[in-house]
Structures are given as C-alpha cells and as structure tokens.
Amino acid sequence: MRNYINRGMPIGKEGTLQPDEVYALTAFLLYKNGVIHEDDVLDARSVPEVAMPNRNGFAMPLEEWKPGSPRLQNYPKPPQ
C-alpha cells in the first residue's frame, strides 16, 4: 500500500508526496480500516511490524516447479 501511495498519489501529481506524507496517509488508511490504532505512528521501522489482516493468506504456497511440468495445477502444458 505504501508503495502505491508513494508512486500513484495524488492523482495528477503522482510521486510528489514527501516521505512523511506517505507514512501519514498510509497510517490514516490503516486506522480507518481498523488495522492500527489512532495514535500509532508509522515510519520506515514500524511499517513492517504492522500485522496486515490477510498476512497469512495473501498467496498460496506453490509446489516445487520442475522444467517441462505445468506451472500451476491443471495449467496447460507448454507446446512442444
């Protein structure tokens, strides 16, 4: 989220926010969504410690891939 805010906001002036503005906006959005408390402070050290709601379900663990095998279960094999 922080990376998106840094690169994509504000609309029309993307990438112009200062680092403290990016952290403040990130903190506001996380607070409004019940992820952090109103008085929590975000900075480069505290952001990685935020327990995001879907932290354990963001991506499925993938099986080990071997050359020549499908990348995903039931994914078509590459043409030979």
Biopython code that builds the backbone (N, CA, C, O; Angstrom):
import numpy as np
from Bio.PDB.StructureBuilder import StructureBuilder

atoms = [
    (1, "MET", "N", (0.818, -1.170, 0.000)),
    (1, "MET", "CA", (0.000, 0.000, 0.000)),
    (1, "MET", "C", (0.879, 1.256, 0.000)),
    (1, "MET", "O", (0.635, 2.200, -0.751)),
    (2, "ARG", "N", (1.880, 1.247, 0.837)),
    (2, "ARG", "CA", (2.762, 2.416, 0.944)),
    (2, "ARG", "C", (3.430, 2.705, -0.393)),
    (2, "ARG", "O", (3.558, 3.867, -0.779)),
    (3, "ASN", "N", (3.856, 1.671, -1.101)),
    (3, "ASN", "CA", (4.495, 1.849, -2.392)),
    (3, "ASN", "C", (3.518, 2.454, -3.401)),
    (3, "ASN", "O", (3.892, 3.344, -4.166)),
    (4, "TYR", "N", (2.278, 1.981, -3.408)),
    (4, "TYR", "CA", (1.270, 2.520, -4.311)),
    (4, "TYR", "C", (1.018, 3.999, -4.011)),
    (4, "TYR", "O", (0.964, 4.823, -4.925)),
    (5, "ILE", "N", (0.866, 4.324, -2.744)),
    (5, "ILE", "CA", (0.639, 5.725, -2.354)),
    (5, "ILE", "C", (1.824, 6.575, -2.793)),
    (5, "ILE", "O", (1.637, 7.669, -3.326)),
    (6, "ASN", "N", (3.017, 6.092, -2.578)),
    (6, "ASN", "CA", (4.226, 6.845, -2.937)),
    (6, "ASN", "C", (4.300, 7.113, -4.435)),
    (6, "ASN", "O", (4.654, 8.216, -4.851)),
    (7, "ARG", "N", (3.966, 6.103, -5.253)),
    (7, "ARG", "CA", (4.105, 6.244, -6.699)),
    (7, "ARG", "C", (2.874, 6.818, -7.384)),
    (7, "ARG", "O", (3.004, 7.445, -8.435)),
    (8, "GLY", "N", (1.675, 6.622, -6.820)),
    (8, "GLY", "CA", (0.462, 6.945, -7.549)),
    (8, "GLY", "C", (-0.375, 8.091, -7.017)),
    (8, "GLY", "O", (-1.422, 8.391, -7.591)),
    (9, "MET", "N", (0.040, 8.735, -5.954)),
    (9, "MET", "CA", (-0.778, 9.802, -5.381)),
    (9, "MET", "C", (0.045, 11.069, -5.245)),
    (9, "MET", "O", (1.267, 11.006, -5.112)),
    (10, "PRO", "N", (-0.604, 12.200, -5.278)),
    (10, "PRO", "CA", (-2.012, 12.435, -5.624)),
    (10, "PRO", "C", (-2.215, 12.371, -7.139)),
    (10, "PRO", "O", (-1.277, 12.565, -7.912)),
    (11, "ILE", "N", (-3.434, 12.102, -7.540)),
    (11, "ILE", "CA", (-3.748, 11.991, -8.961)),
    (11, "ILE", "C", (-3.375, 13.300, -9.658)),
    (11, "ILE", "O", (-3.737, 14.387, -9.208)),
    (12, "GLY", "N", (-2.667, 13.173, -10.733)),
    (12, "GLY", "CA", (-2.228, 14.342, -11.492)),
    (12, "GLY", "C", (-0.860, 14.864, -11.072)),
    (12, "GLY", "O", (-0.198, 15.566, -11.837)),
    (13, "LYS", "N", (-0.438, 14.523, -9.865)),
    (13, "LYS", "CA", (0.890, 14.927, -9.377)),
    (13, "LYS", "C", (1.555, 13.723, -8.701)),
    (13, "LYS", "O", (2.127, 13.832, -7.617)),
    (14, "GLU", "N", (1.461, 12.580, -9.372)),
    (14, "GLU", "CA", (1.964, 11.332, -8.823)),
    (14, "GLU", "C", (3.427, 11.449, -8.420)),
    (14, "GLU", "O", (4.236, 12.057, -9.121)),
    (15, "GLY", "N", (3.749, 10.853, -7.275)),
    (15, "GLY", "CA", (5.125, 10.812, -6.813)),
    (15, "GLY", "C", (5.627, 12.084, -6.158)),
    (15, "GLY", "O", (6.827, 12.218, -5.920)),
    (16, "THR", "N", (4.736, 13.024, -5.861)),
    (16, "THR", "CA", (5.190, 14.289, -5.283)),
    (16, "THR", "C", (5.053, 14.343, -3.764)),
    (16, "THR", "O", (5.480, 15.319, -3.148)),
    (17, "LEU", "N", (4.472, 13.323, -3.152)),
    (17, "LEU", "CA", (4.334, 13.341, -1.694)),
    (17, "LEU", "C", (5.689, 13.143, -1.031)),
    (17, "LEU", "O", (6.515, 12.369, -1.514)),
    (18, "GLN", "N", (5.911, 13.830, 0.053)),
    (18, "GLN", "CA", (7.120, 13.669, 0.853)),
    (18, "GLN", "C", (6.982, 12.379, 1.671)),
    (18, "GLN", "O", (5.860, 11.945, 1.931)),
    (19, "PRO", "N", (8.087, 11.761, 2.082)),
    (19, "PRO", "CA", (8.003, 10.512, 2.840)),
    (19, "PRO", "C", (7.083, 10.589, 4.062)),
    (19, "PRO", "O", (6.327, 9.651, 4.313)),
    (20, "ASP", "N", (7.132, 11.680, 4.822)),
    (20, "ASP", "CA", (6.260, 11.771, 5.998)),
    (20, "ASP", "C", (4.787, 11.848, 5.597)),
    (20, "ASP", "O", (3.924, 11.402, 6.352)),
    (21, "GLU", "N", (4.486, 12.403, 4.426)),
    (21, "GLU", "CA", (3.110, 12.440, 3.939)),
    (21, "GLU", "C", (2.645, 11.049, 3.516)),
    (21, "GLU", "O", (1.492, 10.679, 3.736)),
    (22, "VAL", "N", (3.541, 10.289, 2.913)),
    (22, "VAL", "CA", (3.207, 8.918, 2.513)),
    (22, "VAL", "C", (2.902, 8.081, 3.755)),
    (22, "VAL", "O", (1.914, 7.348, 3.782)),
    (23, "TYR", "N", (3.747, 8.188, 4.784)),
    (23, "TYR", "CA", (3.510, 7.428, 6.019)),
    (23, "TYR", "C", (2.228, 7.897, 6.706)),
    (23, "TYR", "O", (1.479, 7.077, 7.237)),
    (24, "ALA", "N", (1.967, 9.204, 6.702)),
    (24, "ALA", "CA", (0.758, 9.721, 7.338)),
    (24, "ALA", "C", (-0.491, 9.216, 6.626)),
    (24, "ALA", "O", (-1.451, 8.811, 7.281)),
    (25, "LEU", "N", (-0.494, 9.234, 5.305)),
    (25, "LEU", "CA", (-1.643, 8.749, 4.551)),
    (25, "LEU", "C", (-1.817, 7.246, 4.734)),
    (25, "LEU", "O", (-2.941, 6.764, 4.875)),
    (26, "THR", "N", (-0.719, 6.511, 4.732)),
    (26, "THR", "CA", (-0.785, 5.070, 4.975)),
    (26, "THR", "C", (-1.363, 4.790, 6.355)),
    (26, "THR", "O", (-2.220, 3.919, 6.504)),
    (27, "ALA", "N", (-0.903, 5.520, 7.363)),
    (27, "ALA", "CA", (-1.414, 5.343, 8.727)),
    (27, "ALA", "C", (-2.896, 5.666, 8.793)),
    (27, "ALA", "O", (-3.655, 4.947, 9.443)),
    (28, "PHE", "N", (-3.320, 6.731, 8.134)),
    (28, "PHE", "CA", (-4.735, 7.110, 8.139)),
    (28, "PHE", "C", (-5.595, 5.998, 7.542)),
    (28, "PHE", "O", (-6.618, 5.624, 8.116)),
    (29, "LEU", "N", (-5.178, 5.470, 6.389)),
    (29, "LEU", "CA", (-5.960, 4.409, 5.746)),
    (29, "LEU", "C", (-5.992, 3.133, 6.585)),
    (29, "LEU", "O", (-7.031, 2.480, 6.685)),
    (30, "LEU", "N", (-4.859, 2.779, 7.186)),
    (30, "LEU", "CA", (-4.841, 1.591, 8.045)),
    (30, "LEU", "C", (-5.697, 1.797, 9.285)),
    (30, "LEU", "O", (-6.376, 0.868, 9.723)),
    (31, "TYR", "N", (-5.679, 2.985, 9.854)),
    (31, "TYR", "CA", (-6.518, 3.294, 11.010)),
    (31, "TYR", "C", (-8.000, 3.229, 10.636)),
    (31, "TYR", "O", (-8.789, 2.613, 11.354)),
    (32, "LYS", "N", (-8.383, 3.849, 9.533)),
    (32, "LYS", "CA", (-9.788, 3.862, 9.120)),
    (32, "LYS", "C", (-10.312, 2.461, 8.825)),
    (32, "LYS", "O", (-11.518, 2.223, 8.882)),
    (33, "ASN", "N", (-9.409, 1.538, 8.510)),
    (33, "ASN", "CA", (-9.809, 0.161, 8.223)),
    (33, "ASN", "C", (-9.594, -0.767, 9.405)),
    (33, "ASN", "O", (-9.682, -1.987, 9.267)),
    (34, "GLY", "N", (-9.310, -0.189, 10.573)),
    (34, "GLY", "CA", (-9.207, -0.973, 11.799)),
    (34, "GLY", "C", (-7.958, -1.819, 11.933)),
    (34, "GLY", "O", (-7.935, -2.769, 12.715)),
    (35, "VAL", "N", (-6.922, -1.488, 11.183)),
    (35, "VAL", "CA", (-5.693, -2.286, 11.225)),
    (35, "VAL", "C", (-4.766, -1.794, 12.326)),
    (35, "VAL", "O", (-4.120, -2.600, 12.996)),
    (36, "ILE", "N", (-4.690, -0.478, 12.523)),
    (36, "ILE", "CA", (-3.859, 0.093, 13.577)),
    (36, "ILE", "C", (-4.712, 1.029, 14.435)),
    (36, "ILE", "O", (-5.840, 1.355, 14.066)),
    (37, "HIS", "N", (-4.176, 1.456, 15.572)),
    (37, "HIS", "CA", (-4.871, 2.394, 16.453)),
    (37, "HIS", "C", (-4.628, 3.827, 16.006)),
    (37, "HIS", "O", (-3.665, 4.117, 15.296)),
    (38, "GLU", "N", (-5.508, 4.709, 16.429)),
    (38, "GLU", "CA", (-5.429, 6.112, 16.017)),
    (38, "GLU", "C", (-4.107, 6.771, 16.400)),
    (38, "GLU", "O", (-3.612, 7.632, 15.672)),
    (39, "ASP", "N", (-3.539, 6.380, 17.522)),
    (39, "ASP", "CA", (-2.307, 7.031, 17.977)),
    (39, "ASP", "C", (-1.038, 6.286, 17.561)),
    (39, "ASP", "O", (0.054, 6.673, 17.977)),
    (40, "ASP", "N", (-1.151, 5.232, 16.755)),
    (40, "ASP", "CA", (0.035, 4.537, 16.247)),
    (40, "ASP", "C", (0.771, 5.433, 15.253)),
    (40, "ASP", "O", (0.151, 6.171, 14.488)),
    (41, "VAL", "N", (2.080, 5.358, 15.277)),
    (41, "VAL", "CA", (2.924, 6.155, 14.379)),
    (41, "VAL", "C", (3.595, 5.202, 13.401)),
    (41, "VAL", "O", (4.159, 4.184, 13.803)),
    (42, "LEU", "N", (3.534, 5.537, 12.115)),
    (42, "LEU", "CA", (4.199, 4.717, 11.110)),
    (42, "LEU", "C", (5.423, 5.440, 10.579)),
    (42, "LEU", "O", (5.398, 6.643, 10.318)),
    (43, "ASP", "N", (6.501, 4.668, 10.427)),
    (43, "ASP", "CA", (7.718, 5.146, 9.801)),
    (43, "ASP", "C", (8.396, 3.931, 9.175)),
    (43, "ASP", "O", (7.835, 2.835, 9.180)),
    (44, "ALA", "N", (9.578, 4.117, 8.647)),
    (44, "ALA", "CA", (10.263, 3.024, 7.947)),
    (44, "ALA", "C", (10.479, 1.804, 8.835)),
    (44, "ALA", "O", (10.490, 0.677, 8.339)),
    (45, "ARG", "N", (10.649, 2.011, 10.133)),
    (45, "ARG", "CA", (10.877, 0.877, 11.038)),
    (45, "ARG", "C", (9.587, 0.211, 11.488)),
    (45, "ARG", "O", (9.568, -1.001, 11.703)),
    (46, "SER", "N", (8.509, 0.970, 11.636)),
    (46, "SER", "CA", (7.279, 0.396, 12.187)),
    (46, "SER", "C", (6.365, -0.228, 11.136)),
    (46, "SER", "O", (5.568, -1.105, 11.469)),
    (47, "VAL", "N", (6.457, 0.199, 9.880)),
    (47, "VAL", "CA", (5.566, -0.350, 8.840)),
    (47, "VAL", "C", (5.692, -1.870, 8.712)),
    (47, "VAL", "O", (4.665, -2.547, 8.660)),
    (48, "PRO", "N", (6.906, -2.441, 8.658)),
    (48, "PRO", "CA", (6.989, -3.900, 8.524)),
    (48, "PRO", "C", (6.393, -4.666, 9.711)),
    (48, "PRO", "O", (6.094, -5.854, 9.590)),
    (49, "GLU", "N", (6.220, -4.004, 10.838)),
    (49, "GLU", "CA", (5.670, -4.669, 12.021)),
    (49, "GLU", "C", (4.147, -4.684, 12.037)),
    (49, "GLU", "O", (3.555, -5.350, 12.887)),
    (50, "VAL", "N", (3.493, -3.968, 11.122)),
    (50, "VAL", "CA", (2.031, -3.927, 11.087)),
    (50, "VAL", "C", (1.518, -5.291, 10.648)),
    (50, "VAL", "O", (1.934, -5.816, 9.615)),
    (51, "ALA", "N", (0.616, -5.858, 11.437)),
    (51, "ALA", "CA", (0.025, -7.155, 11.125)),
    (51, "ALA", "C", (-1.162, -6.937, 10.194)),
    (51, "ALA", "O", (-2.269, -6.638, 10.640)),
    (52, "MET", "N", (-0.917, -7.090, 8.900)),
    (52, "MET", "CA", (-1.984, -6.899, 7.927)),
    (52, "MET", "C", (-2.995, -8.035, 8.048)),
    (52, "MET", "O", (-2.618, -9.171, 8.333)),
    (53, "PRO", "N", (-4.283, -7.736, 7.834)),
    (53, "PRO", "CA", (-5.331, -8.730, 8.052)),
    (53, "PRO", "C", (-5.169, -10.015, 7.249)),
    (53, "PRO", "O", (-5.522, -11.087, 7.742)),
    (54, "ASN", "N", (-4.651, -9.941, 6.044)),
    (54, "ASN", "CA", (-4.550, -11.133, 5.201)),
    (54, "ASN", "C", (-3.111, -11.635, 5.086)),
    (54, "ASN", "O", (-2.745, -12.268, 4.096)),
    (55, "ARG", "N", (-2.299, -11.349, 6.107)),
    (55, "ARG", "CA", (-0.872, -11.669, 6.036)),
    (55, "ARG", "C", (-0.591, -13.146, 5.813)),
    (55, "ARG", "O", (0.434, -13.489, 5.225)),
    (56, "ASN", "N", (-1.471, -14.027, 6.267)),
    (56, "ASN", "CA", (-1.229, -15.463, 6.107)),
    (56, "ASN", "C", (-1.952, -16.062, 4.917)),
    (56, "ASN", "O", (-1.805, -17.253, 4.642)),
    (57, "GLY", "N", (-2.729, -15.261, 4.208)),
    (57, "GLY", "CA", (-3.483, -15.815, 3.099)),
    (57, "GLY", "C", (-3.278, -15.078, 1.797)),
    (57, "GLY", "O", (-4.059, -15.251, 0.861)),
    (58, "PHE", "N", (-2.246, -14.262, 1.715)),
    (58, "PHE", "CA", (-2.043, -13.441, 0.527)),
    (58, "PHE", "C", (-1.770, -14.290, -0.704)),
    (58, "PHE", "O", (-2.325, -14.028, -1.771)),
    (59, "ALA", "N", (-0.936, -15.284, -0.572)),
    (59, "ALA", "CA", (-0.610, -16.141, -1.712)),
    (59, "ALA", "C", (-0.554, -17.584, -1.251)),
    (59, "ALA", "O", (-0.118, -17.889, -0.141)),
    (60, "MET", "N", (-1.002, -18.451, -2.122)),
    (60, "MET", "CA", (-0.943, -19.871, -1.806)),
    (60, "MET", "C", (0.487, -20.356, -1.972)),
    (60, "MET", "O", (1.186, -19.931, -2.892)),
    (61, "PRO", "N", (0.929, -21.248, -1.084)),
    (61, "PRO", "CA", (2.262, -21.815, -1.307)),
    (61, "PRO", "C", (2.257, -22.643, -2.588)),
    (61, "PRO", "O", (1.322, -23.402, -2.845)),
    (62, "LEU", "N", (3.287, -22.493, -3.371)),
    (62, "LEU", "CA", (3.357, -23.212, -4.638)),
    (62, "LEU", "C", (4.204, -24.460, -4.496)),
    (62, "LEU", "O", (5.167, -24.503, -3.732)),
    (63, "GLU", "N", (3.817, -25.476, -5.255)),
    (63, "GLU", "CA", (4.612, -26.697, -5.282)),
    (63, "GLU", "C", (5.919, -26.409, -6.021)),
    (63, "GLU", "O", (5.999, -25.479, -6.824)),
    (64, "GLU", "N", (6.924, -27.205, -5.745)),
    (64, "GLU", "CA", (8.195, -27.032, -6.434)),
    (64, "GLU", "C", (7.993, -27.273, -7.923)),
    (64, "GLU", "O", (7.374, -28.262, -8.317)),
    (65, "TRP", "N", (8.509, -26.377, -8.746)),
    (65, "TRP", "CA", (8.350, -26.477, -10.194)),
    (65, "TRP", "C", (9.576, -27.115, -10.808)),
    (65, "TRP", "O", (10.706, -26.804, -10.434)),
    (66, "LYS", "N", (9.345, -28.010, -11.757)),
    (66, "LYS", "CA", (10.434, -28.665, -12.478)),
    (66, "LYS", "C", (10.284, -28.338, -13.959)),
    (66, "LYS", "O", (9.158, -28.289, -14.455)),
    (67, "PRO", "N", (11.373, -28.115, -14.676)),
    (67, "PRO", "CA", (11.280, -27.803, -16.108)),
    (67, "PRO", "C", (10.460, -28.851, -16.857)),
    (67, "PRO", "O", (10.608, -30.054, -16.641)),
    (68, "GLY", "N", (9.593, -28.360, -17.741)),
    (68, "GLY", "CA", (8.762, -29.250, -18.549)),
    (68, "GLY", "C", (7.428, -29.598, -17.907)),
    (68, "GLY", "O", (6.560, -30.173, -18.563)),
    (69, "SER", "N", (7.253, -29.259, -16.639)),
    (69, "SER", "CA", (5.977, -29.552, -15.988)),
    (69, "SER", "C", (5.116, -28.288, -15.963)),
    (69, "SER", "O", (5.640, -27.179, -16.068)),
    (70, "PRO", "N", (3.787, -28.452, -15.824)),
    (70, "PRO", "CA", (2.932, -27.264, -15.759)),
    (70, "PRO", "C", (3.309, -26.394, -14.565)),
    (70, "PRO", "O", (3.728, -26.903, -13.525)),
    (71, "ARG", "N", (3.160, -25.098, -14.717)),
    (71, "ARG", "CA", (3.494, -24.187, -13.628)),
    (71, "ARG", "C", (2.470, -24.251, -12.506)),
    (71, "ARG", "O", (2.840, -24.162, -11.336)),
    (72, "LEU", "N", (1.205, -24.402, -12.829)),
    (72, "LEU", "CA", (0.150, -24.493, -11.835)),
    (72, "LEU", "C", (-0.650, -25.757, -12.072)),
    (72, "LEU", "O", (-0.695, -26.271, -13.189)),
    (73, "GLN", "N", (-1.283, -26.262, -11.016)),
    (73, "GLN", "CA", (-2.110, -27.448, -11.147)),
    (73, "GLN", "C", (-3.183, -27.194, -12.201)),
    (73, "GLN", "O", (-3.834, -26.149, -12.184)),
    (74, "ASN", "N", (-3.368, -28.131, -13.106)),
    (74, "ASN", "CA", (-4.355, -28.073, -14.200)),
    (74, "ASN", "C", (-4.035, -27.000, -15.235)),
    (74, "ASN", "O", (-4.882, -26.698, -16.076)),
    (75, "TYR", "N", (-2.853, -26.423, -15.200)),
    (75, "TYR", "CA", (-2.456, -25.433, -16.194)),
    (75, "TYR", "C", (-1.983, -26.197, -17.436)),
    (75, "TYR", "O", (-1.274, -27.194, -17.304)),
    (76, "PRO", "N", (-2.359, -25.751, -18.632)),
    (76, "PRO", "CA", (-1.946, -26.499, -19.824)),
    (76, "PRO", "C", (-0.433, -26.592, -19.960)),
    (76, "PRO", "O", (0.295, -25.668, -19.598)),
    (77, "LYS", "N", (0.018, -27.702, -20.479)),
    (77, "LYS", "CA", (1.446, -27.881, -20.714)),
    (77, "LYS", "C", (1.877, -26.996, -21.872)),
    (77, "LYS", "O", (1.092, -26.738, -22.785)),
    (78, "PRO", "N", (3.144, -26.521, -21.840)),
    (78, "PRO", "CA", (3.610, -25.693, -22.958)),
    (78, "PRO", "C", (3.688, -26.507, -24.243)),
    (78, "PRO", "O", (3.922, -27.714, -24.195)),
    (79, "PRO", "N", (3.496, -25.862, -25.387)),
    (79, "PRO", "CA", (3.587, -26.593, -26.661)),
    (79, "PRO", "C", (4.993, -27.158, -26.848)),
    (79, "PRO", "O", (5.986, -26.567, -26.425)),
    (80, "GLN", "N", (5.042, -28.313, -27.490)),
    (80, "GLN", "CA", (6.336, -28.970, -27.702)),
    (80, "GLN", "C", (6.727, -28.960, -29.144)),
    (80, "GLN", "O", (7.788, -29.472, -29.500)),
]
sb = StructureBuilder()
sb.init_structure("model")
sb.init_model(0)
sb.init_chain("A")
sb.init_seg("    ")
for serial, (resi, resn, name, xyz) in enumerate(atoms, 1):
    if name == "N":
        sb.init_residue(resn, " ", resi, " ")
    sb.init_atom(name, np.array(xyz, "f"), 0.0, 1.0, " ", f" {name:<3s}", serial, name[0])
structure = sb.get_structure()
